[in-house]
């Protein structure tokens, strides 16, 4: 009984929708300022992405050089003489 009274009270308490008034487009449009800001922001992002790519390539190149240098430092030294025991003149 209480739920029926609550449902009927809530159903009758809803307001009727008011007619929507749509403002003119010249007031709601962002205009040239909004376009310029969005274009500038996109341009800055593209330049930042290009700079980031350049920096990442530098880091990768330096890491590859460092890895090659570390590998050369850790490699066993080559023998001073010929590998197969024969003198170099007889080859």
C-alpha positions in Angstrom: 0.0 0.0 0.0 2.8 2.4 0.8 4.7 1.6 -2.4 1.5 2.3 -4.4 1.2 5.7 -2.7 4.9 6.5 -3.3 4.7 5.5 -7.0 1.6 7.6 -7.6 3.2 10.6 -5.7 6.4 10.4 -7.8 4.4 10.0 -11.1 2.4 13.1 -10.4 5.4 15.2 -9.2 7.3 15.1 -12.6 7.3 18.4 -14.3 6.1 18.8 -17.8 8.9 19.4 -20.4 9.3 23.0 -21.4 9.8 23.9 -25.0 13.5 24.0 -25.8 14.9 27.3 -27.1 17.9 26.8 -29.3 20.2 29.8 -29.4 21.4 31.2 -32.7 24.5 29.6 -34.3 26.6 32.8 -34.1 26.4 32.6 -30.3 27.1 28.9 -29.9 29.7 28.5 -32.6 33.4 28.6 -31.5 34.2 30.6 -34.7 37.6 31.4 -36.0 39.2 31.7 -32.6 38.2 28.1 -31.7 39.5 26.9 -35.1 42.8 28.7 -34.7 43.3 27.3 -31.1 42.5 23.8 -32.2 44.7 24.0 -35.3 47.6 25.5 -33.2 47.2 22.7 -30.6 47.3 20.0 -33.2 50.4 21.6 -34.8 52.2 21.8 -31.5 51.4 18.1 -30.9 52.8 17.1 -34.3 56.0 19.0 -33.6 56.3 17.4 -30.2 55.8 13.9 -31.7 58.5 14.5 -34.3 60.9 15.7 -31.7 60.2 12.7 -29.5 60.8 10.4 -32.5 64.1 12.1 -33.2 65.2 11.8 -29.5 64.2 8.1 -29.4 66.2 7.3 -32.5 69.3 9.0 -30.9 68.8 6.9 -27.7 68.4 3.7 -29.7 71.6 4.5 -31.8 73.6 5.2 -28.6 72.3 2.1 -27.0 73.4 0.0 -30.0 76.8 1.6 -30.0 77.2 1.0 -26.3 76.1 -2.6 -26.6 78.6 -3.2 -29.5 81.4 -1.6 -27.4 80.5 -3.7 -24.4 80.5 -6.8 -26.5 83.9 -5.9 -27.9 85.3 -5.3 -24.4 84.0 -8.6 -23.1 85.1 -10.7 -26.1 88.2 -12.8 -25.7 91.3 -11.3 -27.1 92.4 -12.6 -30.5 95.7 -14.5 -30.5 98.8 -12.6 -31.6 100.1 -15.3 -34.0 98.4 -17.2 -36.8 95.3 -19.1 -35.9 96.3 -22.4 -37.5 99.9 -22.5 -36.4 101.4 -21.8 -39.8 103.4 -18.6 -40.4 101.6 -15.9 -42.3 104.2 -16.0 -45.2 103.3 -19.6 -46.1 99.6 -18.9 -46.5 
